[in-house]
Amino acid sequence: MTSITLKPSPQVQYVLRLADTALILAQRLSEWCGHAPVLEEDIALTNMSLDLVGQSRALLTHAGQLHAQAGGKAFDEDQLAFWRQERDFLNPTLVELPNTAEEATHRRNRPGDFAFTVLRNLMVAAWLKQAWSHLARSNDPELAAIAGKAVKEARYHQQHNGDWVVRLGDGTDESKARMQRALDRLWPYVPELFEDDDVDEAAAQAGLGPRSSALQEGWEAEVRAVLAQATLQPPEPTPFRSTGRRGIHSEHMGYLLAEMQSLQRAHPGAAW
Amino acid sequence: MSAHNPQNAKPNAGGASASEWPLWEVFVRSRAGLDHKHCGSLHAPDAPMAIQMAREVYTRRQEGSSVWVVRASDITASDPRDKDMYFDPMEDKVYRHPTFYQLPESVDHM
């Protein structure tokens, strides 16, 4: 077996962006399994990871169907998750970054940086909550149904991780410094979440879902409120723009995919 | 009961660990109309986080529709050494059970 090649319509790309956001963050969170600072949080992080896997499964299945309807090959969720190449993954770069606030490109950062992890979780949950809220009114009934279920999960993820951000940001000198370091590291990857392109335009025109820019106001209001409560200060904006949603990823993505895909590629069709 | 009482420990700035977080007892109500039942305990830094941890640890298979948490230190328990004095005298008092009444047929499931 070899990798699959997609000819995705803007519609399929739109759904894949959502699916891959959930899938890749789920993969990152799974790295915490057995390593979290306390048993209770270990379960919380893996629960969240499994929620995201569930969302990505539904979305990948749907993306595969849309791909077939547009005249392409029919792919199932497993083919899309495990047999796509890096360039065909359309998640924002934010979710693929290793669980660490360090700039250095260590391949392994286990068990990882908890401050970075909960802050990114907050950012992504708040973004997904905005997206799901809009998508619940999508004229694609399948997508609307997925959104209606997922928005509850996103709400809880935002609450739980936001509570950690406040406790640690407004905590000891050490925990505040670590949260601030995580914020400085993550903030430059935020603008990508709200940048519109042809895919957004096509989705909005077709009534499939909102433009990325439509999510910004609600996201900013909620995330900045948490940061203020946590006494954290976002850094100044920079011209840097990440490009994961166009398939051009950071150097970390290849390692992540290698780990995520290795089993299916060594044993195609392997199942529990 | 007082032997294990981690909640008296204050987290220190150097690095608080789970053993310094208070212990909470968790009560889950499985459906509306039923009682909250004790289902276990966990460590959490404060009450709101204890509720979230209880949700994560004890309701992940749809066990719950409501959760209570109580700091273990706030529970006053009977001393196990008093067990015979407290509870054994009830052994031979069957007349305290309402089993000697004739129930009307219209009353089901008593």
Interface residues (C-beta under 8 A of the other chain):
Chain A: P37 V38 L39 E40 E41 I43 A44 N47 Y156 Q159 H160 D163 R167 T172 D173 E174
Chain B: A13 G15 S17 A18 W21 L42 H43 A44 P45 P48 M49 Q52 M53 R55 E56 V57 R60
